[in-house]
C-alpha cells in the first residue's frame, strides 16, 4: 500500500520543480530578448539633422556646439576654422585661444602659443574626406582621392580638405596629400592655401578616429566678417 507521506512529499517536490522551471524559463526569455545583435555600426546612416552655430554667440555654451561623442564637440570662434572644443578642455582644462587654433590649423607655432600640442591641421580627433563630386565646379575628371565611409583611406585633416577643394575649384588636379597642411597638384607643386566658404555644398565624410565612427556632412553656410557662424547637415547614428 502506498505511503501517504511519500505521496505528499512527492507532490511538494513537483510543485517546487515546476516553480523553478518557470523562473528559469522567464530568465532564459530575458536573455534571448537582450541578446547582442552584433557590434554598433561604424557608419552613421540615420536621419540627417542640421546644426547651426549662429552669428555672434558664445561658442563655449553647449547649445552652440555639435556634440558628436564624448571626445568630440564641434564649434567655431569668431574667426578661423571649426574646432573640437572638447579636445582642448580635456587636454588643457581651458578653451583654445585664437592663436592656438591658428597654430594648429597652419602649423605655425609662435611665442603667443603657450600650450604644448602637435598641430594636426584642425579639429583634433577627426578626419575628413571628399565623398564625391557633389557641388563641384570644373573639377578635373581624373581626380580620384575620394573617400569611402568605413575606410580611413583618403581621410585627411580639415586644412588638407579645404586646400584640396580650393585647388580643384581652380581646375588643378590634386594628386597626393603629403601632410596635414598641404596638397600636391599635377606638376609637383605643393599648395596650402584655403578658401573655407568653398566647403559649402560639398559632400564630406567625417571619421571620428578614436571611436572609429563615420558620418556624412555637408556645410550649408560659412559666415565671414568675424561672425563665426556656420551650419551643416549631417547623418546621425
C-alpha positions as CSV (number, residue, x, y, z in Angstrom):
1,X,0.0,0.0,0.0
2,X,1.3,3.4,-1.0
3,X,2.5,5.5,2.0
4,X,0.5,8.8,2.2
5,X,3.6,10.8,3.4
6,X,5.6,9.6,0.3
7,X,2.8,10.9,-1.9
8,X,2.6,14.3,-0.1
9,X,6.4,14.7,-0.3
10,X,6.4,13.9,-4.0
11,X,3.6,16.3,-4.6
12,X,5.5,19.1,-2.8
13,X,8.7,18.3,-4.8
14,X,6.9,18.5,-8.1
15,X,5.4,21.9,-7.2
16,X,8.8,23.3,-6.3
17,X,10.3,22.0,-9.6
18,X,7.5,23.5,-11.6
19,X,8.1,26.8,-9.8
20,X,11.8,26.8,-10.5
21,X,11.3,25.7,-14.1
22,X,9.0,28.7,-14.6
23,X,11.7,31.0,-13.1
24,X,14.4,29.5,-15.4
25,X,12.1,29.9,-18.4
26,X,11.5,33.5,-17.6
27,X,15.2,34.2,-17.2
28,X,16.0,32.5,-20.4
29,X,13.4,34.6,-22.2
30,X,15.0,37.8,-20.9
31,X,18.5,36.7,-22.0
32,X,17.3,35.9,-25.5
33,X,15.4,39.2,-25.8
34,X,18.5,41.1,-24.7
35,X,20.9,39.1,-27.0
36,X,23.6,41.3,-28.6
37,X,22.6,41.7,-32.2
38,X,26.2,42.5,-33.2
39,X,28.6,45.5,-32.9
40,X,27.3,49.0,-33.3
41,X,27.5,50.1,-36.9
42,X,30.7,52.1,-37.8
43,X,28.7,54.1,-40.3
44,X,26.0,56.6,-39.1
45,X,23.2,56.2,-41.6
46,X,20.3,57.7,-39.5
47,X,18.2,60.7,-40.4
48,X,20.1,63.9,-41.3
49,X,20.0,66.7,-38.8
50,X,21.0,70.4,-39.2
51,X,23.4,72.1,-36.8
52,X,23.7,75.9,-36.8
53,X,26.2,78.0,-34.9
54,X,24.5,81.4,-35.3
55,X,26.5,84.6,-35.7
56,X,27.9,86.5,-32.7
57,X,27.0,83.9,-30.0
58,X,29.0,82.4,-27.1
59,X,30.7,79.4,-28.7
60,X,31.5,77.9,-25.2
61,X,27.9,77.3,-24.5
62,X,26.7,73.7,-25.2
63,X,23.8,74.9,-27.4
64,X,26.4,76.4,-29.7
65,X,28.3,73.2,-30.1
66,X,27.5,70.0,-32.0
67,X,28.1,67.1,-29.7
68,X,29.3,64.1,-31.7
69,X,30.8,62.0,-29.0
70,X,32.3,62.2,-25.5
71,X,35.5,63.2,-27.2
72,X,34.2,65.5,-30.0
73,X,32.1,68.6,-29.9
74,X,32.3,71.0,-32.9
75,X,32.1,74.7,-32.7
76,X,33.8,77.9,-34.1
77,X,35.2,81.0,-32.6
78,X,34.5,84.5,-34.1
79,X,37.1,83.8,-36.8
80,X,39.0,80.9,-38.2
81,X,38.1,77.2,-38.8
82,X,35.8,75.0,-36.8
83,X,37.5,73.1,-34.0
84,X,36.9,70.3,-31.4
85,X,36.1,72.2,-28.2
86,X,36.2,69.1,-26.1
87,X,39.8,68.2,-27.0
88,X,41.1,71.5,-25.6
89,X,39.0,71.2,-22.4
90,X,40.0,67.6,-21.8
91,X,43.7,68.2,-22.6
92,X,44.3,71.7,-21.1
93,X,41.3,72.4,-18.9
94,X,40.5,75.5,-20.8
95,X,39.4,76.7,-24.2
96,X,41.8,77.2,-27.1
97,X,42.9,80.8,-27.9
98,X,42.7,82.2,-31.4
99,X,46.5,81.8,-31.6
100,X,46.3,78.1,-30.5
101,X,43.8,77.4,-33.3
102,X,45.7,79.3,-35.9
103,X,48.9,77.4,-35.0
104,X,47.0,74.1,-35.1
105,X,45.5,74.8,-38.5
106,X,48.5,76.3,-40.2
107,X,51.4,74.6,-38.4
108,X,52.7,77.9,-37.2
109,X,53.6,77.9,-33.6
110,X,54.6,81.3,-32.4
111,X,55.5,82.8,-28.9
112,X,51.9,83.6,-28.2
113,X,51.1,79.9,-28.0
114,X,51.7,78.6,-24.5
115,X,50.2,75.1,-24.8
116,X,52.1,72.0,-25.7
117,X,50.4,70.3,-28.6
118,X,51.2,68.9,-32.0
119,X,49.4,70.8,-34.9
120,X,47.1,68.5,-36.9
121,X,45.7,70.8,-39.5
122,X,42.5,71.5,-37.5
123,X,39.9,69.6,-35.4
124,X,41.7,67.1,-33.2
125,X,40.3,63.6,-33.2
126,X,38.6,64.0,-36.5
127,X,39.5,63.4,-40.2
128,X,37.6,64.4,-43.3
129,X,37.2,63.2,-46.8
130,X,35.5,64.3,-50.0
131,X,33.0,61.6,-50.8
132,X,32.0,62.5,-54.4
133,X,31.9,65.5,-56.8
134,X,28.7,66.9,-55.3
135,X,28.8,70.7,-55.7
136,X,31.9,70.6,-57.8
137,X,32.7,73.3,-60.4
138,X,35.1,72.4,-63.1
139,X,36.9,69.7,-61.2
140,X,39.4,67.6,-63.2
141,X,37.6,64.3,-64.1
142,X,40.7,62.3,-63.2
143,X,40.7,63.3,-59.6
144,X,40.5,60.1,-57.6
145,X,41.2,60.9,-53.9
146,X,37.6,60.4,-52.9
147,X,36.9,58.7,-49.5
148,X,34.5,55.9,-48.6
149,X,32.7,55.7,-45.3
150,X,34.1,52.9,-43.2
151,X,37.6,53.0,-44.8
152,X,40.1,55.6,-43.4
153,X,41.9,55.8,-46.8
154,X,41.7,59.3,-48.2
155,X,40.6,60.9,-44.9
156,X,42.7,63.9,-44.2
157,X,42.9,67.0,-42.0
158,X,40.4,69.8,-42.4
159,X,43.2,72.0,-43.7
160,X,44.1,69.5,-46.4
161,X,40.5,69.0,-47.4
162,X,39.9,72.8,-47.6
163,X,43.1,73.2,-49.7
164,X,42.1,70.3,-51.9
165,X,38.7,71.8,-52.7
166,X,40.2,75.2,-53.4
167,X,42.7,73.7,-55.9
168,X,40.0,71.5,-57.5
169,X,37.8,74.6,-57.9
170,X,40.7,76.3,-59.7
171,X,40.9,73.4,-62.1
172,X,44.1,71.9,-60.7
173,X,44.3,68.1,-60.3
174,X,45.3,67.1,-56.8
175,X,47.4,64.0,-56.9
176,X,48.5,63.5,-53.3
177,X,48.4,64.8,-49.8
178,X,51.9,64.8,-48.3
179,X,51.0,66.1,-44.8
180,X,48.2,67.8,-42.8
181,X,48.9,71.2,-44.2
182,X,49.3,71.0,-48.0
183,X,48.4,69.0,-51.1
184,X,50.4,68.2,-54.2
185,X,48.9,69.2,-57.6
186,X,49.8,67.8,-61.0
187,X,53.2,69.2,-62.0
188,X,54.6,68.7,-58.5
189,X,53.8,71.9,-56.7
190,X,52.7,71.8,-53.1
191,X,49.8,74.2,-52.2
192,X,48.5,75.1,-48.8
193,X,46.0,78.0,-49.3
194,X,42.4,77.5,-48.2
195,X,39.1,79.1,-49.0
196,X,36.8,77.9,-46.3
197,X,33.5,79.1,-47.8
198,X,34.2,76.8,-50.7
199,X,33.4,73.9,-48.3
200,X,29.7,74.8,-48.7
201,X,27.8,72.3,-50.8
202,X,30.4,69.6,-50.9
203,X,29.6,66.1,-49.6
204,X,32.1,65.3,-47.0
205,X,32.8,62.2,-44.9
206,X,33.7,62.6,-41.2
207,X,35.8,60.0,-39.3
208,X,35.7,60.1,-35.5
209,X,39.1,58.5,-35.1
210,X,39.1,57.2,-31.5
211,X,35.5,56.0,-31.7
212,X,36.0,54.6,-35.3
213,X,32.7,56.0,-36.5
214,X,31.9,57.6,-39.8
215,X,29.2,60.0,-40.9
216,X,28.3,62.3,-43.8
217,X,28.4,66.1,-43.5
218,X,27.6,69.0,-45.9
219,X,28.2,72.6,-45.0
220,X,25.3,74.9,-45.8
221,X,26.8,78.2,-44.5
222,X,30.1,79.6,-43.6
223,X,30.0,83.1,-42.1
224,X,32.7,85.7,-42.5
225,X,33.4,89.1,-41.1
226,X,34.0,87.9,-37.6
227,X,30.6,86.5,-37.1
228,X,31.8,82.9,-36.5
229,X,28.7,81.4,-37.9
230,X,28.4,78.1,-39.8
231,X,25.9,75.5,-40.4
232,X,25.8,72.0,-41.8
233,X,23.6,68.9,-42.2
234,X,25.0,65.6,-41.0
235,X,23.9,62.0,-40.6
236,X,23.1,60.5,-37.2
237,X,23.5,57.2,-35.5
